[in-house]
Amino acid sequence: MAKQEARSNLPPLDLYVPEPKFRPGDDADFSDIVIPAAGETRRPDIADDHHTMRDLSYGLVRVLDGEGKAVGPWDPRLDAETLRKMLRAMALTRAYDQRMFRAQRQGKTSFYMKCLGEEAVAVAAAFALDRDDMCFPSYRQQGILIARDWPLLDMMNQVYSNKQDRLKGRQLPIMYSAKEGGFFSISGNLATQYPQAVGWAMASAAKGDTRIAATWCGEGSTAEGDFHSACIFASVYKAPVILNVVNNQWAISSFSGFAGGEATTFAARAVGYGIAGLRIDGNDALAVHAATQWAAERARTNQGPTIIEHFTYRTEGHSTSDDPSQYRSANEATDWPLGDPIARLKQHLVGLGEWDEERHAAMDLECAEQVKVATKQAEKFGILGHGLHQPLETMFEDVFAQMPWHLREQQAEMLAEYEVAKAKAKQGEA
């Protein structure tokens, strides 16, 4: 009773609920975002202790300045041919996205997710990794496959779940899997790829291999338990892995504050786990390449893991099932202060005298035609919704080395019922 009386003059407890700064109808204003000058952030040695680089989790690694010039210690000094290949991979990724998005709107597939405005996150990182390093992506890193010259036709077959789909229609469209491309199967359960990547990296180290792992998740997924379990294992065992957090400001309709983005940066997760952390301009392809290259060298020389936060913006909706106009300001995408990654890399190449508007326009046409040709080939093998493209019995296969008796019984029962249904349907048509 005495304690209650002593607290009687205190205000009641209040639960804080994060709220985005802008909603539909508001004018987005990003003037509060601190964007340091390009080239300003220091670049530590790869062997430096993580304690000495805490400031890098709160800054922003930038290479390209407002005029497209590469400046500062993080400049990877890539040759012009590599820059052009990187630009083309980003442009091809965008062209592929546009075509598959349109295919979904035409009813040719059930679902699609674009990475518009985030192409540098995947493409520039892929160029910085070795070809046989293992990637554990989320659902917006299709650029990794394209940067590694994976056939567009194979990707489209998966989106259409047609008879040439190597995954036999068992995965949601865009959840690719390409072992030969060093691209681990995408999961619809968020952040599961994080502990998988750390485990793969630990196994690589245990075997005395030289390959490292890299994984990606959105900032919203850092609130998942799998993310934190992975960070503990990566930290304790100094796993040779790069942990990428793609902070594109929105997790479906929930803004980054619900994952802790108001309290601190996502790269700051590294500080608590005793891991090297970098926060970088995710729309700067050279910054992405440089940070990934730095983290890869650190991992490959047994210096441990790195968390990289890619500060970027999700220009489109979360997926074709999402309408961002229902929860965010209409001018957010156009007013995002870090610009378009393709336009910025293009400007850099033009400034070097290694590119021009005519060649860029020709490249865009070439990419569009490449995607168009692949689309026509894929659609010859069928599209989602136009009948059964895989034999019905295959739904029981590829789980066990030897199918157990109860599944064999279920398979036989299903096929018998299917034949009866077909016969009835045929009689009805007659």
C-alpha positions as CSV (number, residue, x, y, z in Angstrom):
1,M,0.0,0.0,0.0
2,A,2.8,2.4,0.9
3,K,4.6,1.6,-2.4
4,Q,1.4,2.3,-4.3
5,E,1.0,5.6,-2.6
6,A,4.6,6.5,-3.4
7,R,4.0,5.9,-7.1
8,S,0.7,7.7,-7.2
9,N,2.2,10.9,-8.6
10,L,3.9,9.0,-11.5
11,P,2.4,9.0,-15.0
12,P,1.0,5.7,-16.2
13,L,3.4,3.5,-18.2
14,D,3.1,4.1,-22.0
15,L,4.0,1.6,-24.7
16,Y,5.8,3.1,-27.7
17,V,4.6,2.0,-31.1
18,P,6.9,3.0,-34.0
19,E,5.2,5.0,-36.7
20,P,6.6,5.9,-40.1
21,K,7.2,9.6,-40.7
22,F,5.2,9.7,-43.9
23,R,1.9,8.1,-44.9
24,P,-0.2,8.3,-48.0
25,G,-1.1,12.0,-48.7
26,D,2.1,13.3,-47.0
27,D,5.1,14.8,-48.7
28,A,8.1,12.6,-48.0
29,D,11.0,14.6,-46.6
30,F,14.4,12.9,-46.3
31,S,16.3,15.9,-45.2
32,D,17.0,14.4,-41.8
33,I,19.0,11.5,-43.3
34,V,22.7,12.1,-42.7
35,I,24.6,11.4,-45.9
36,P,28.3,12.0,-45.5
37,A,30.4,13.1,-48.4
38,A,31.6,10.4,-50.8
39,G,35.2,9.3,-49.9
40,E,34.9,10.6,-46.3
41,T,34.7,7.2,-44.5
42,R,37.9,5.6,-43.5
43,R,38.9,2.1,-44.8
44,P,40.5,0.0,-42.1
45,D,42.9,-2.8,-42.8
46,I,41.2,-6.2,-43.1
47,A,43.2,-7.5,-40.2
48,D,42.1,-4.8,-37.8
49,D,40.1,-5.9,-34.7
50,H,36.4,-5.3,-34.8
51,H,36.7,-3.1,-31.7
52,T,38.5,-0.5,-33.7
53,M,35.9,-0.1,-36.3
54,R,32.7,0.5,-34.4
55,D,32.2,3.9,-36.1
56,L,31.8,2.2,-39.5
57,S,28.5,0.7,-38.3
58,Y,27.1,4.2,-37.9
59,G,28.5,6.0,-40.9
60,L,28.0,5.4,-44.6
61,V,30.6,4.1,-47.0
62,R,30.3,6.0,-50.3
63,V,32.6,6.0,-53.3
64,L,30.6,7.9,-56.1
65,D,30.1,11.6,-55.5
66,G,27.4,13.8,-57.0
67,E,29.3,14.1,-60.3
68,G,29.8,10.4,-60.6
69,K,33.5,10.5,-59.7
70,A,35.0,7.7,-57.6
71,V,36.7,9.2,-54.6
72,G,38.3,8.1,-51.3
73,P,39.9,5.1,-49.8
74,W,37.1,2.7,-50.7
75,D,37.4,3.2,-54.4
76,P,37.9,-0.4,-55.7
77,R,39.7,1.0,-58.9
78,L,37.9,-1.4,-61.2
79,D,38.9,-1.4,-64.9
80,A,36.5,-0.1,-67.5
81,E,35.6,-3.5,-68.9
82,T,34.5,-4.8,-65.4
83,L,32.5,-1.6,-64.9
84,R,30.7,-2.1,-68.2
85,K,30.0,-5.7,-67.4
86,M,28.6,-4.7,-64.0
87,L,26.4,-2.0,-65.6
88,R,25.1,-4.5,-68.2
89,A,24.2,-7.1,-65.5
90,M,22.3,-4.5,-63.6
91,A,20.5,-3.3,-66.7
92,L,19.7,-7.0,-67.7
93,T,18.3,-7.6,-64.2
94,R,16.0,-4.6,-64.6
95,A,14.9,-5.7,-68.0
96,Y,14.2,-9.2,-66.7
97,D,12.2,-7.8,-63.8
98,Q,10.1,-5.6,-66.1
99,R,9.2,-8.6,-68.3
100,M,8.4,-11.0,-65.5
101,F,6.3,-8.3,-63.7
102,R,4.3,-7.8,-66.9
103,A,3.9,-11.6,-67.3
104,Q,2.3,-11.7,-63.9
105,R,-0.1,-8.9,-64.7
106,Q,-1.0,-10.9,-67.9
107,G,-1.9,-13.9,-65.7
108,K,1.1,-16.0,-66.9
109,T,2.4,-16.6,-63.4
110,S,0.9,-16.1,-59.9
111,F,3.6,-14.0,-58.3
112,Y,6.7,-11.9,-58.9
113,M,9.1,-9.7,-56.9
114,K,11.2,-6.9,-58.5
115,C,14.4,-5.5,-57.2
116,L,14.0,-2.1,-58.9
117,G,16.5,0.3,-57.3
118,E,18.3,-2.4,-55.5
119,E,20.2,-4.0,-58.4
120,A,23.6,-2.9,-57.1
121,V,23.2,-4.8,-53.9
122,A,23.2,-8.2,-55.6
123,V,25.1,-7.5,-58.9
124,A,28.1,-5.5,-57.5
125,A,28.5,-8.0,-54.7
126,A,28.5,-11.0,-57.1
127,F,31.3,-9.3,-59.1
128,A,33.3,-9.0,-55.8
129,L,32.9,-12.6,-54.8
130,D,34.7,-15.6,-56.3
131,R,32.6,-17.6,-58.8
132,D,32.5,-20.7,-56.5
133,D,31.7,-18.8,-53.3
134,M,28.3,-19.9,-52.0
135,C,25.4,-17.4,-52.0
136,F,22.4,-17.7,-49.7
137,P,20.0,-15.1,-51.0
138,S,16.7,-13.7,-50.0
139,Y,14.0,-13.2,-52.7
140,R,15.3,-9.9,-54.2
141,Q,18.8,-11.1,-55.3
142,Q,18.0,-12.4,-58.7
143,G,20.9,-10.2,-59.9
144,I,23.4,-12.7,-58.4
145,L,22.3,-15.3,-61.0
146,I,22.3,-12.8,-63.8
147,A,25.7,-11.5,-62.8
148,R,27.0,-15.1,-62.9
149,D,25.6,-15.6,-66.4
150,W,22.9,-18.1,-65.3
151,P,20.5,-18.7,-68.2
152,L,17.4,-16.4,-68.2
153,L,15.4,-19.3,-69.7
154,D,16.0,-21.5,-66.7
155,M,14.9,-18.7,-64.3
156,M,11.8,-18.0,-66.4
157,N,10.9,-21.7,-66.4
158,Q,10.9,-21.6,-62.6
159,V,8.7,-18.5,-62.6
160,Y,6.3,-20.2,-64.9
161,S,6.5,-23.6,-63.1
162,N,6.4,-25.2,-66.6
163,K,7.5,-28.6,-67.8
164,Q,11.1,-27.4,-68.0
165,D,11.2,-26.1,-64.4
166,R,14.0,-28.0,-62.7
167,L,12.2,-27.5,-59.4
168,K,9.1,-29.3,-60.8
169,G,6.7,-26.6,-59.8
170,R,7.3,-27.1,-56.1
171,Q,8.7,-23.6,-55.3
172,L,6.8,-20.3,-55.3
173,P,7.8,-18.3,-58.4
174,I,11.1,-16.4,-58.0
175,M,12.4,-18.9,-55.4
176,Y,15.2,-20.1,-57.6
177,S,17.8,-22.8,-56.8
178,A,21.0,-23.3,-58.7
179,K,23.7,-25.3,-57.0
180,E,25.9,-25.1,-60.0
181,G,25.6,-21.3,-59.9
182,G,26.5,-21.2,-56.2
183,F,22.9,-20.0,-55.4
184,F,21.2,-21.7,-52.5
185,S,17.5,-22.5,-52.6
186,I,15.4,-19.5,-51.6
187,S,13.0,-20.1,-48.8
188,G,9.7,-18.3,-48.1
189,N,10.4,-18.5,-44.4
190,L,12.4,-15.4,-43.7
191,A,16.0,-15.5,-42.4
192,T,16.4,-19.3,-42.6
193,Q,19.2,-18.7,-45.0
194,Y,21.3,-17.0,-42.4
195,P,22.1,-20.0,-40.1
196,Q,22.4,-22.1,-43.3
197,A,25.1,-19.8,-44.7
198,V,27.0,-19.7,-41.4
199,G,26.8,-23.5,-41.2
200,W,28.1,-23.9,-44.7
201,A,30.9,-21.4,-44.0
202,M,31.8,-23.3,-40.8
203,A,31.9,-26.6,-42.8
204,S,34.1,-25.0,-45.5
205,A,36.5,-23.9,-42.8
206,A,36.4,-27.3,-41.0
207,K,37.3,-29.0,-44.3
208,G,40.2,-26.5,-45.0
209,D,38.5,-25.2,-48.1
210,T,39.1,-21.6,-49.4
211,R,35.5,-20.9,-50.4
212,I,33.4,-18.5,-48.3
213,A,29.7,-17.9,-47.9
214,A,27.6,-14.8,-48.3
215,T,23.9,-14.3,-47.3
216,W,21.3,-11.6,-47.7
217,C,18.1,-10.7,-45.8
218,G,15.9,-7.6,-45.5
219,E,16.1,-5.3,-42.5
220,G,12.8,-6.7,-41.2
221,S,14.2,-10.2,-41.1
222,T,16.9,-9.0,-38.6
223,A,14.0,-9.3,-36.0
224,E,13.8,-13.0,-36.7
225,G,15.5,-15.5,-34.2
226,D,17.4,-17.2,-37.1
227,F,19.3,-13.9,-37.7
228,H,20.5,-13.7,-34.2
229,S,21.3,-17.4,-33.9
230,A,23.4,-17.1,-37.0
231,C,25.3,-14.0,-35.7
232,I,26.2,-15.9,-32.5
233,F,27.6,-18.9,-34.3
234,A,29.4,-16.6,-36.8
235,S,31.0,-14.6,-34.0
236,V,32.0,-17.5,-31.8
237,Y,33.5,-19.6,-34.5
238,K,34.8,-16.7,-36.7
239,A,32.9,-18.3,-39.7
240,P,34.1,-17.1,-43.1
241,V,30.8,-15.5,-44.0
242,I,29.4,-12.1,-45.1
243,L,26.1,-11.2,-43.5
244,N,24.3,-8.7,-45.8
245,V,21.3,-6.7,-44.4
246,V,19.4,-5.0,-47.2
247,N,17.8,-2.0,-45.5
248,N,15.3,-0.9,-48.2
249,Q,13.2,0.9,-45.5
250,W,10.1,-1.3,-45.8
251,A,9.3,-4.9,-44.8
252,I,6.1,-5.4,-46.8
253,S,3.9,-2.7,-45.2
254,S,5.9,-2.3,-42.0
255,F,8.6,0.3,-42.0
256,S,12.1,-0.3,-40.6
257,G,11.3,1.0,-37.2
258,F,9.5,-2.2,-36.3
259,A,12.8,-4.0,-36.7
260,G,14.8,-1.5,-34.6
261,G,15.7,0.9,-37.3
262,E,14.7,4.0,-35.2
263,A,16.9,3.1,-32.3
264,T,20.2,2.4,-34.2
265,T,21.5,1.2,-37.5
266,F,21.2,-2.4,-38.6
267,A,25.0,-2.5,-39.1
268,A,25.2,-1.8,-35.4
269,R,24.0,-5.4,-34.7
270,A,27.7,-6.2,-35.4
271,V,28.9,-4.3,-32.4
272,G,26.9,-6.4,-30.0
273,Y,28.0,-9.6,-31.5
274,G,31.7,-8.7,-31.7
275,I,31.6,-8.8,-35.5
276,A,33.1,-6.3,-38.0
277,G,30.3,-4.0,-39.3
278,L,29.9,-1.7,-42.3
279,R,27.1,0.6,-43.3
280,I,27.2,1.4,-46.9
281,D,25.4,3.3,-49.7
282,G,23.5,0.4,-51.3
283,N,22.8,2.5,-54.4
284,D,26.5,3.0,-55.1
285,A,27.7,0.0,-57.0
286,L,31.4,0.8,-56.3
287,A,30.7,1.0,-52.6
288,V,28.9,-2.3,-52.6
289,H,31.8,-3.9,-54.6
290,A,34.4,-2.5,-52.3
291,A,32.7,-3.4,-49.1
292,T,32.0,-7.0,-50.3
293,Q,35.6,-7.3,-51.5
294,W,36.9,-6.1,-48.2
295,A,34.6,-8.5,-46.2
296,A,35.5,-11.4,-48.5
297,E,39.2,-10.9,-48.0
298,R,38.7,-10.6,-44.3
299,A,36.7,-13.9,-44.3
300,R,39.2,-15.7,-46.5
301,T,42.1,-14.8,-44.3
302,N,40.4,-16.1,-41.1
303,Q,39.6,-12.7,-39.7
304,G,36.0,-13.6,-39.2
305,P,32.5,-12.5,-40.5
306,T,31.3,-9.1,-41.4
307,I,27.8,-7.6,-41.3
308,I,27.1,-5.2,-44.2
309,E,24.1,-2.9,-44.1
310,H,23.1,-1.8,-47.6
311,F,21.2,1.5,-47.1
312,T,18.8,1.6,-50.1
313,Y,15.2,2.0,-51.0
314,R,12.5,-0.4,-52.2
315,T,11.2,1.5,-55.2
316,E,8.4,-0.9,-56.1
317,G,5.9,-2.7,-53.9
318,H,7.0,-5.6,-51.9
319,S,5.6,-8.0,-54.6
320,T,2.9,-8.1,-57.2
321,S,0.5,-8.9,-54.3
322,D,1.3,-5.5,-52.7
323,D,0.0,-2.0,-53.2
324,P,2.5,0.4,-51.6
325,S,0.2,3.4,-52.2
326,Q,-1.9,2.1,-49.3
327,Y,0.8,2.7,-46.7
328,R,3.6,5.0,-47.9
329,S,3.9,8.5,-49.4
330,A,3.5,8.8,-53.2
331,N,6.8,10.7,-53.7
332,E,9.0,8.6,-51.5
333,A,10.5,6.6,-54.4
334,T,11.3,9.6,-56.6
335,D,12.7,11.7,-53.7
336,W,15.0,9.0,-52.2
337,P,18.3,11.0,-51.9
338,L,20.7,8.3,-52.9
339,G,19.5,8.1,-56.5
340,D,19.3,5.2,-59.0
341,P,22.2,2.7,-59.0
342,I,22.2,2.2,-62.7
343,A,22.1,5.9,-63.5
344,R,24.9,6.5,-61.0
345,L,27.2,3.8,-62.5
346,K,26.4,5.0,-66.0
347,Q,27.4,8.6,-65.0
348,H,30.7,7.3,-63.6
349,L,31.5,5.5,-66.8
350,V,30.5,8.5,-69.0
351,G,32.8,10.6,-66.8
352,L,35.7,8.3,-67.5
353,G,35.1,8.6,-71.2
354,E,34.3,4.8,-71.3
355,W,30.6,5.1,-72.1
356,D,28.0,7.4,-73.7
357,E,24.2,7.8,-74.2
358,E,24.2,6.0,-77.6
359,R,25.9,2.9,-76.2
360,H,23.7,2.9,-73.2
361,A,20.6,3.1,-75.3
362,A,21.9,0.2,-77.5
363,M,22.6,-1.8,-74.4
364,D,19.1,-1.4,-73.0
365,L,17.7,-2.5,-76.4
366,E,20.0,-5.5,-76.4
367,C,19.0,-6.5,-72.9
368,A,15.3,-6.1,-73.7
369,E,15.7,-8.3,-76.8
370,Q,17.6,-11.0,-74.8
371,V,14.8,-11.1,-72.3
372,K,12.2,-11.2,-75.0
373,V,13.8,-14.1,-76.8
374,A,14.1,-16.1,-73.5
375,T,10.5,-15.3,-72.7
376,K,9.2,-16.8,-75.9
377,Q,11.3,-19.9,-75.4
378,A,10.0,-20.3,-71.8
379,E,6.4,-19.8,-72.8
380,K,6.6,-22.7,-75.3
381,F,7.1,-25.0,-72.3
382,G,4.0,-23.7,-70.7
383,I,2.9,-21.1,-68.2
384,L,1.5,-21.4,-64.7
385,G,-2.2,-22.1,-64.6
386,H,-2.4,-23.7,-68.0
387,G,-2.8,-27.3,-66.8
388,L,-0.5,-29.7,-65.0
389,H,3.1,-29.4,-66.4
390,Q,4.7,-32.1,-64.2
391,P,3.6,-35.7,-63.9
392,L,1.3,-35.9,-60.9
393,E,3.2,-38.7,-59.2
394,T,6.3,-36.5,-58.9
395,M,4.8,-34.7,-55.9
396,F,5.9,-37.7,-53.8
397,E,9.4,-37.9,-55.2
398,D,12.8,-36.3,-54.3
399,V,12.3,-36.3,-50.5
400,F,13.6,-39.8,-49.6
401,A,16.3,-41.8,-51.2
402,Q,13.9,-44.7,-51.2
403,M,10.2,-43.9,-51.0
404,P,8.7,-45.4,-47.8
405,W,5.7,-47.7,-48.0
406,H,3.1,-45.3,-46.8
407,L,4.0,-42.7,-49.5
408,R,3.9,-45.4,-52.1
409,E,0.4,-46.3,-50.9
410,Q,-0.7,-42.7,-51.0
411,Q,0.8,-42.2,-54.5
412,A,-1.0,-45.3,-55.8
413,E,-4.3,-44.2,-54.2
414,M,-4.0,-40.7,-55.6
415,L,-3.2,-41.9,-59.2
416,A,-6.2,-44.3,-59.0
417,E,-8.5,-41.4,-58.0
418,Y,-7.0,-39.2,-60.6
419,E,-7.8,-41.8,-63.4
420,V,-11.4,-42.1,-62.1
421,A,-11.8,-38.3,-62.2
422,K,-10.4,-38.2,-65.7
423,A,-12.8,-40.9,-66.8
424,K,-15.8,-39.1,-65.3
425,A,-14.8,-35.8,-66.9
426,K,-14.5,-37.6,-70.3
427,Q,-18.0,-39.1,-69.9
428,G,-19.3,-35.6,-69.0
429,E,-17.8,-34.2,-72.2
430,A,-19.4,-37.0,-74.2
